[in-house]
Amino acid sequence: MISNWISWSPVAATAIMMYWAKTSHIAVLHYNVFLISILAWCGGLIAFYRVFNRTGMQNGTQVSKRG
């Protein structure tokens, strides 16, 4: 159950950040900062899910990696 919550936490954080970006008008006022922050966030998400997938957890259960 905890693993399922952890895997969905970046989705919730992304939604919160998108709402903040919309209300603060950062994409209009500071376009370069906005682009750099999006690139950094995407890189962080890729790293998070690679590490999360390496542990073998899916839907809160341990997955066997046998071929």
C-alpha positions as CSV (number, residue, x, y, z in Angstrom):
1,M,0.0,0.0,0.0
2,I,2.8,2.4,0.9
3,S,4.5,1.6,-2.4
4,N,1.4,2.5,-4.3
5,W,1.2,5.9,-2.6
6,I,4.8,6.6,-3.3
7,S,4.5,5.8,-7.0
8,W,1.6,8.2,-7.3
9,S,3.1,11.1,-5.3
10,P,5.0,12.6,-8.3
11,V,1.7,12.8,-10.2
12,A,0.1,14.8,-7.4
13,A,3.2,17.0,-7.1
14,T,3.1,17.7,-10.8
15,A,-0.6,18.7,-10.6
16,I,0.2,21.1,-7.8
17,M,3.2,22.6,-9.7
18,M,1.1,23.0,-12.8
19,Y,-1.6,24.9,-10.8
20,W,1.1,27.1,-9.2
21,A,2.6,27.8,-12.6
22,K,-0.8,28.8,-14.0
23,T,-1.6,31.1,-11.1
24,S,1.8,32.7,-10.9
25,H,2.1,33.3,-14.7
26,I,5.7,32.1,-14.6
27,A,5.5,30.9,-18.2
28,V,4.7,34.4,-19.4
29,L,6.9,36.4,-17.1
30,H,10.0,34.2,-16.8
31,Y,9.9,31.9,-19.8
32,N,13.5,30.7,-19.5
33,V,13.1,29.9,-15.8
34,F,9.9,28.0,-16.7
35,L,11.6,25.9,-19.4
36,I,14.6,25.1,-17.1
37,S,12.3,24.1,-14.3
38,I,10.3,21.8,-16.6
39,L,13.4,20.1,-17.9
40,A,14.7,19.6,-14.4
41,W,11.3,18.2,-13.2
42,C,11.2,15.8,-16.2
43,G,14.7,14.6,-15.4
44,G,13.8,14.1,-11.8
45,L,10.7,12.1,-12.7
46,I,12.7,9.9,-15.0
47,A,15.3,9.2,-12.3
48,F,12.5,8.6,-9.7
49,Y,10.7,6.0,-11.7
50,R,13.9,4.3,-12.8
51,V,15.0,3.9,-9.2
52,F,11.4,2.9,-8.2
53,N,11.3,0.3,-11.1
54,R,14.7,-1.1,-10.1
55,T,13.3,-2.1,-6.7
56,G,10.8,-4.4,-8.5
57,M,7.7,-2.9,-6.9
58,Q,4.5,-2.6,-8.9
59,N,1.1,-1.9,-7.4
60,G,2.4,-2.4,-3.9
61,T,3.6,-6.0,-4.4
62,Q,7.1,-7.4,-5.1
63,V,7.5,-8.6,-8.7
64,S,9.7,-11.5,-9.5
65,K,12.3,-10.7,-12.2
66,R,12.6,-14.3,-13.5
67,G,12.6,-14.8,-17.2
